[in-house]
Amino acid sequence: MIFGNIAERLFNPTELLGHTEEEWQYIENQMICDLNEGYAIYRPRYILLDYNVYIQKGCKFLDLPPPATLDEALDGLLIIYSHVPSITTYPVYIGRLDVLLDPFITDEEQDYIKIKRFLNHIDKTVPDSFCHANVGPYDTKAGRLILKAVIELENPTPNMSIRYDKTKTFREFTELAAKACLLVSKPSFANDAYYISDLGEDYGIASCYNALPECGGAYPLTRLRLGTIGRACNSVDEMVNELLPKVAKLALSTMDKRHKFLVEESNFFETDFLVKEGFIKRTNFTSMIAIVGLADATNHLLQKEGLNETFGQSKRGDEIATLIMDKLKEINDAHQGLYVERTNNQYLLHAQVGASNHAEDKMNTPAHRIRVGEEPTLLAHLKQSAPFHKYFPSGTGDLFAFD
């Protein structure tokens, strides 16, 4: 993976992708972060296979017939996982496991042993926290066995989300998921109805809580370091009406160029067996424009207004942060993205959980989180955070500490 990334970055982005000097300037000054993805992109960042294709048709490229038993289903899935070329070279999405496996459950006592072994195998061969499984919203035998195994194994991988809907998810299944979450920090609860309204029924929660179209995924992930942008401004007006729109538009144009190269030059969508056999479709891919550092930008601007307050415990801070997000949404909504028909030709805003690619990352709190140590009480924290979730149809990762 390291050598592959180096090879991707051997090219001059202004020559290969057509980046302008101004675009490159704002990447170099760290306001725009491309997460070191590379320039000669040879595959999308996040790939969400429709694993039901294997269940129904098998996989010709890997000489796998459609599975007839649970053993065959589990074995085939493990084989396919090793051929998903996402950004980490590991699968960032391993499917709606309960839906895939439930038709093969015949003996719960014996099948539990097999499912537990399957999940343990993933933990030992996919050492990557971006690997993400989904269960729910419906109560199934397989879903219960999976959650039981998650509790017993206490493994960090795969990460997991339950697609929760109070009108669909039985209370007993919900309680089992909540128990697992309290004991081993998974599954996370995803508002299924909310995501369906944004992305349709065929979506998956992948990687670090990215909601994306299944049978597709996301090309790159470009993020704005709002804290870095904010610290270059002397007022809210300068941030909201001058620098932020400028940088956001430049970031969106760099994304267009990366998409153009991946779709038109890389040949991935013309040659990969995952496309040829229907596991993914180019028309199901979108892209994410992400943010980090909303708290840091807000705190800086509060200081510029002479207020000794911090994001999370400041009414004015929430007003400033809302102005920032309203403007960013306005800019993104006005932009016609390239090769993202699946999401109405628009890129998806995402609250990114952070990275450590540059010293500037230490100056940008993940997503729209409150800086550690500045949090209000739990209920106040929940109420403060909730209004910002609406801006991010591709997901937001938040943390709430409670005993």
C-alpha positions as CSV (number, residue, x, y, z in Angstrom):
1,M,0.0,0.0,0.0
2,I,2.8,2.4,0.9
3,F,4.6,1.9,-2.4
4,G,1.4,2.1,-4.3
5,N,0.7,5.5,-2.7
6,I,4.2,6.7,-3.5
7,A,3.7,5.7,-7.1
8,E,0.4,7.6,-7.3
9,R,2.1,10.8,-6.1
10,L,5.2,10.7,-8.4
11,F,3.2,12.8,-10.9
12,N,2.9,16.6,-11.1
13,P,-0.7,17.3,-10.2
14,T,-0.8,20.5,-12.3
15,E,0.2,18.4,-15.3
16,L,-1.7,15.2,-14.7
17,L,-4.9,16.6,-13.2
18,G,-4.8,20.1,-14.4
19,H,-4.7,21.7,-11.0
20,T,-4.4,25.5,-11.2
21,E,-1.7,27.4,-9.2
22,E,-4.4,28.8,-6.9
23,E,-5.8,25.3,-6.2
24,W,-2.4,24.0,-5.4
25,Q,-1.6,27.0,-3.2
26,Y,-4.5,26.1,-0.9
27,I,-3.5,22.5,-0.8
28,E,0.0,23.5,0.1
29,N,-1.1,25.9,2.8
30,Q,-3.2,23.0,4.3
31,M,-6.6,24.6,4.1
32,I,-7.6,21.9,1.6
33,C,-6.5,18.4,2.5
34,D,-6.4,15.6,-0.1
35,L,-5.5,13.0,2.6
36,N,-2.4,12.1,0.6
37,E,-4.6,10.0,-1.7
38,G,-2.3,10.4,-4.7
39,Y,-2.8,12.0,-8.1
40,A,-2.7,9.0,-10.5
41,I,-5.7,7.5,-8.8
42,Y,-6.3,3.9,-10.0
43,R,-9.4,3.0,-7.9
44,P,-12.0,4.7,-5.8
45,R,-11.3,5.4,-2.2
46,Y,-14.3,3.6,-0.8
47,I,-15.8,0.6,-2.5
48,L,-19.1,-0.8,-1.3
49,L,-19.8,-4.1,-3.0
50,D,-23.2,-5.5,-3.5
51,Y,-22.3,-8.8,-1.9
52,N,-25.7,-10.2,-2.7
53,V,-24.4,-10.6,-6.3
54,Y,-22.1,-13.4,-4.9
55,I,-25.0,-15.0,-2.9
56,Q,-27.2,-15.1,-6.0
57,K,-24.7,-15.6,-8.9
58,G,-21.3,-16.5,-7.4
59,C,-18.2,-14.9,-8.9
60,K,-16.8,-16.1,-12.2
61,F,-13.5,-14.3,-11.9
62,L,-12.7,-16.1,-8.6
63,D,-14.3,-19.4,-9.7
64,L,-16.9,-19.3,-6.9
65,P,-20.3,-20.8,-7.6
66,P,-23.3,-19.4,-5.7
67,P,-23.1,-20.7,-2.1
68,A,-25.5,-23.5,-1.1
69,T,-24.5,-23.7,2.6
70,L,-23.4,-21.3,5.3
71,D,-19.8,-22.7,5.1
72,E,-19.7,-21.9,1.4
73,A,-21.2,-18.4,2.0
74,L,-18.7,-17.5,4.7
75,D,-15.7,-19.0,2.8
76,G,-16.6,-17.1,-0.4
77,L,-17.1,-13.8,1.3
78,L,-13.7,-14.1,3.0
79,I,-12.1,-14.7,-0.5
80,I,-13.9,-11.8,-2.1
81,Y,-12.9,-9.5,0.8
82,S,-9.3,-9.9,-0.2
83,H,-10.0,-8.6,-3.7
84,V,-11.6,-5.2,-2.7
85,P,-9.1,-2.5,-3.7
86,S,-10.3,0.3,-1.4
87,I,-7.9,3.0,-0.1
88,T,-6.4,0.8,2.6
89,T,-6.2,-2.3,0.2
90,Y,-8.6,-3.8,2.8
91,P,-12.4,-3.9,2.4
92,V,-14.0,-0.8,4.0
93,Y,-17.4,-2.4,3.8
94,I,-18.2,-6.1,4.2
95,G,-21.9,-6.0,3.7
96,R,-25.2,-6.4,5.5
97,L,-24.0,-9.6,7.2
98,D,-27.3,-10.6,8.7
99,V,-29.2,-10.2,5.4
100,L,-26.5,-12.1,3.5
101,L,-26.3,-15.0,6.0
102,D,-29.8,-15.5,7.4
103,P,-31.0,-17.7,4.5
104,F,-28.3,-20.2,5.3
105,I,-29.0,-20.5,9.1
106,T,-30.2,-24.1,9.8
107,D,-28.8,-25.0,13.2
108,E,-28.3,-22.0,15.4
109,E,-25.9,-23.8,17.8
110,Q,-23.6,-25.0,15.1
111,D,-24.0,-21.9,12.9
112,Y,-23.0,-19.7,15.8
113,I,-19.6,-21.4,16.0
114,K,-19.1,-20.8,12.3
115,I,-20.1,-17.1,12.4
116,K,-17.9,-16.5,15.4
117,R,-15.0,-18.1,13.6
118,F,-15.8,-16.0,10.5
119,L,-15.7,-12.7,12.5
120,N,-12.6,-13.7,14.3
121,H,-10.9,-14.5,10.9
122,I,-11.7,-11.0,9.7
123,D,-10.2,-9.5,12.8
124,K,-7.0,-11.4,12.4
125,T,-6.6,-10.8,8.6
126,V,-8.0,-7.3,8.2
127,P,-6.1,-5.2,10.7
128,D,-7.8,-2.1,9.8
129,S,-10.5,-0.1,11.7
130,F,-12.1,1.1,8.5
131,C,-13.5,-2.4,7.9
132,H,-17.2,-2.0,8.5
133,A,-20.2,-4.4,8.7
134,N,-23.9,-3.6,8.9
135,V,-26.8,-5.4,10.5
136,G,-30.5,-4.5,10.9
137,P,-33.0,-3.0,10.8
138,Y,-34.9,-6.2,11.0
139,D,-34.5,-8.9,13.7
140,T,-33.0,-12.0,12.2
141,K,-31.5,-15.2,13.5
142,A,-28.2,-14.4,11.8
143,G,-28.3,-10.9,13.3
144,R,-28.6,-12.2,16.8
145,L,-25.8,-14.7,16.3
146,I,-23.6,-12.0,14.9
147,L,-24.2,-9.7,17.9
148,K,-23.7,-12.6,20.3
149,A,-20.4,-13.3,18.7
150,V,-19.4,-9.7,18.8
151,I,-19.9,-9.6,22.5
152,E,-18.0,-12.8,23.1
153,L,-15.1,-12.1,20.8
154,E,-14.5,-8.5,22.0
155,N,-12.5,-7.9,18.7
156,P,-12.0,-4.4,17.3
157,T,-12.5,-5.5,13.7
158,P,-14.9,-5.4,11.9
159,N,-16.4,-2.1,13.0
160,M,-20.2,-2.4,12.9
161,S,-23.4,-0.3,12.6
162,I,-27.0,-1.3,13.1
163,R,-29.5,0.3,10.7
164,Y,-32.0,1.2,13.4
165,D,-35.6,2.2,12.8
166,K,-38.0,2.2,15.7
167,T,-40.9,1.1,13.4
168,K,-38.9,-1.9,12.1
169,T,-36.4,-2.9,14.7
170,F,-37.8,-5.1,17.5
171,R,-37.1,-4.0,21.0
172,E,-35.4,-7.3,22.0
173,F,-33.0,-7.0,19.0
174,T,-32.4,-3.3,19.9
175,E,-31.5,-4.2,23.5
176,L,-29.0,-6.9,22.3
177,A,-27.4,-4.3,20.0
178,A,-27.3,-1.8,22.9
179,K,-25.7,-4.3,25.2
180,A,-23.1,-5.1,22.6
181,C,-22.4,-1.4,22.1
182,L,-22.0,-0.8,25.9
183,L,-19.7,-3.8,26.3
184,V,-17.5,-3.7,23.2
185,S,-18.3,-0.3,21.6
186,K,-20.2,-1.7,18.6
187,P,-22.6,-1.6,16.8
188,S,-23.1,2.1,16.4
189,F,-26.7,3.1,15.8
190,A,-27.5,4.6,12.4
191,N,-30.9,6.3,11.8
192,D,-32.1,4.1,8.9
193,A,-35.1,6.2,7.9
194,Y,-32.9,9.3,7.9
195,Y,-30.3,7.7,5.6
196,I,-32.9,6.2,3.3
197,S,-34.3,9.7,2.8
198,D,-30.9,10.9,1.7
199,L,-29.5,7.9,-0.2
200,G,-32.3,5.5,-0.8
201,E,-32.7,1.9,0.5
202,D,-29.5,0.6,-1.0
203,Y,-26.9,2.3,1.1
204,G,-24.2,1.0,3.5
205,I,-22.4,2.5,6.5
206,A,-18.7,2.0,5.6
207,S,-15.3,3.0,7.0
208,C,-15.5,5.6,9.8
209,Y,-19.3,6.0,9.5
210,N,-19.5,7.0,5.9
211,A,-23.0,6.5,4.5
212,L,-22.6,5.7,0.8
213,P,-24.5,4.0,-2.0
214,E,-24.1,0.2,-2.0
215,C,-23.0,-1.3,-5.3
216,G,-20.8,1.8,-5.6
217,G,-19.1,4.0,-3.0
218,A,-17.0,7.2,-3.2
219,Y,-14.2,8.3,-5.5
220,P,-11.9,10.5,-3.2
221,L,-12.4,12.2,0.1
222,T,-11.3,15.8,0.2
223,R,-11.6,17.8,3.4
224,L,-11.6,21.4,4.5
225,R,-9.6,22.2,7.6
226,L,-12.0,24.8,8.9
227,G,-9.8,25.6,11.9
228,T,-6.9,26.5,9.5
229,I,-9.2,28.6,7.4
230,G,-10.7,30.3,10.4
231,R,-7.3,31.3,11.9
232,A,-6.6,33.2,8.7
233,C,-9.6,35.4,9.3
234,N,-10.2,38.4,11.5
235,S,-14.0,38.3,11.6
236,V,-17.0,36.1,11.0
237,D,-17.8,38.1,7.9
238,E,-14.4,37.5,6.4
239,M,-14.6,33.7,7.2
240,V,-18.2,33.2,6.0
241,N,-18.4,35.5,3.0
242,E,-14.8,35.7,1.7
243,L,-12.3,33.0,2.5
244,L,-14.5,30.0,3.1
245,P,-16.4,30.3,-0.2
246,K,-13.1,30.8,-2.1
247,V,-11.4,27.7,-0.6
248,A,-14.6,25.5,-0.8
249,K,-15.0,26.3,-4.5
250,L,-11.3,25.5,-5.1
251,A,-11.7,22.2,-3.2
252,L,-14.7,21.2,-5.3
253,S,-12.9,22.0,-8.5
254,T,-10.0,19.8,-7.5
255,M,-12.5,17.0,-6.8
256,D,-14.0,17.4,-10.3
257,K,-10.5,16.9,-11.8
258,R,-9.7,13.8,-9.7
259,H,-13.0,12.3,-10.8
260,K,-12.3,13.0,-14.4
261,F,-9.0,11.3,-14.2
262,L,-10.3,8.2,-12.3
263,V,-13.3,7.7,-14.7
264,E,-11.8,8.7,-18.0
265,E,-8.1,7.8,-17.6
266,S,-7.5,5.1,-15.1
267,N,-9.6,2.4,-16.9
268,F,-10.7,1.0,-13.5
269,F,-14.4,1.0,-14.5
270,E,-13.6,-0.7,-17.9
271,T,-11.4,-3.5,-16.6
272,D,-12.1,-4.5,-13.0
273,F,-14.0,-7.8,-12.5
274,L,-16.1,-6.2,-9.7
275,V,-17.6,-3.9,-12.3
276,K,-17.9,-6.6,-15.0
277,E,-19.8,-8.9,-12.7
278,G,-22.1,-6.3,-11.2
279,F,-20.7,-6.0,-7.7
280,I,-20.3,-2.3,-8.3
281,K,-21.5,0.2,-10.9
282,R,-19.8,3.4,-11.9
283,T,-23.2,5.2,-11.8
284,N,-23.5,4.3,-8.1
285,F,-20.4,6.3,-7.0
286,T,-20.4,9.7,-5.4
287,S,-17.9,11.7,-3.6
288,M,-17.5,13.5,-0.2
289,I,-16.4,17.0,0.7
290,A,-15.6,16.8,4.4
291,I,-14.9,19.1,7.2
292,V,-12.8,19.1,10.4
293,G,-12.1,21.9,12.8
294,L,-15.5,23.5,13.1
295,A,-14.9,24.0,16.8
296,D,-11.5,25.5,16.2
297,A,-12.7,28.0,13.6
298,T,-15.5,29.0,15.9
299,N,-13.3,29.4,19.0
300,H,-10.9,31.6,17.0
301,L,-13.8,33.8,15.8
302,L,-15.2,34.0,19.3
303,Q,-11.9,35.4,20.5
304,K,-11.9,37.9,17.6
305,E,-15.2,39.1,18.9
306,G,-13.8,39.5,22.4
307,L,-15.8,36.6,23.9
308,N,-14.1,34.3,26.4
309,E,-16.3,31.4,25.3
310,T,-15.9,28.1,23.5
311,F,-17.8,26.1,21.0
312,G,-20.2,23.8,22.8
313,Q,-20.9,26.1,25.6
314,S,-21.6,29.3,23.8
315,K,-24.8,30.5,22.2
316,R,-22.8,32.9,19.9
317,G,-20.5,30.0,19.1
318,D,-23.4,27.9,17.8
319,E,-24.6,30.9,15.8
320,I,-21.1,31.3,14.2
321,A,-20.8,27.6,13.5
322,T,-24.3,27.5,11.9
323,L,-23.3,30.5,9.7
324,I,-20.2,28.5,8.6
325,M,-22.1,25.4,7.8
326,D,-25.0,27.2,6.1
327,K,-22.5,28.9,3.8
328,L,-20.6,25.7,3.0
329,K,-23.9,23.9,2.3
330,E,-24.9,26.7,0.0
331,I,-21.6,26.5,-1.9
332,N,-21.8,22.7,-2.3
333,D,-25.4,22.8,-3.3
334,A,-24.7,25.2,-6.1
335,H,-21.8,23.1,-7.5
336,Q,-22.6,20.5,-10.2
337,G,-20.3,17.6,-9.4
338,L,-18.7,15.4,-12.1
339,Y,-19.8,11.7,-12.5
340,V,-22.0,11.7,-9.4
341,E,-25.4,11.1,-10.9
342,R,-26.3,8.8,-8.0
343,T,-26.5,11.7,-5.6
344,N,-28.2,14.2,-8.0
345,N,-24.9,15.5,-9.4
346,Q,-23.9,16.8,-6.0
347,Y,-21.1,15.9,-3.6
348,L,-22.0,14.8,-0.1
349,L,-20.9,16.8,2.9
350,H,-19.2,14.6,5.5
351,A,-18.1,15.3,9.1
352,Q,-14.7,13.6,9.1
353,V,-13.3,12.0,12.2
354,G,-9.8,13.2,11.6
355,A,-6.4,12.1,10.4
356,S,-2.7,12.7,11.2
357,N,-1.3,13.7,7.9
358,H,0.2,17.0,8.9
359,A,1.0,19.0,12.0
360,E,-2.0,21.2,11.1
361,D,-4.3,18.3,11.9
362,K,-3.5,18.7,15.6
363,M,-5.0,22.1,15.3
364,N,-8.3,20.8,13.9
365,T,-10.8,18.9,16.1
366,P,-12.5,16.0,14.2
367,A,-15.8,16.8,12.5
368,H,-18.0,19.2,14.4
369,R,-17.0,17.8,17.8
370,I,-16.4,19.9,20.8
371,R,-12.8,20.0,21.9
372,V,-11.9,17.4,24.6
373,G,-12.2,19.0,28.0
374,E,-14.6,21.7,26.9
375,E,-17.7,19.5,26.7
376,P,-20.9,20.5,28.5
377,T,-23.0,17.9,30.5
378,L,-24.2,14.9,28.5
379,L,-27.8,16.1,27.8
380,A,-26.5,19.6,26.8
381,H,-23.9,18.0,24.6
382,L,-26.4,15.9,22.8
383,K,-28.7,18.9,22.2
384,Q,-25.8,21.0,21.0
385,S,-24.5,18.4,18.6
386,A,-27.8,17.3,17.1
387,P,-28.6,20.4,14.9
388,F,-25.3,19.9,13.0
389,H,-26.0,16.4,11.9
390,K,-28.4,17.6,9.2
391,Y,-25.6,19.0,7.2
392,F,-23.9,15.7,6.6
393,P,-25.9,13.1,4.5
394,S,-22.8,10.9,4.2
395,G,-22.5,10.7,8.0
396,T,-20.9,12.2,11.1
397,G,-18.9,10.5,13.7
398,D,-19.4,11.9,17.2
399,L,-18.4,10.8,20.7
400,F,-20.3,11.3,23.9
401,A,-18.7,10.2,27.2
402,F,-21.0,8.8,29.9
403,D,-20.7,6.4,32.8
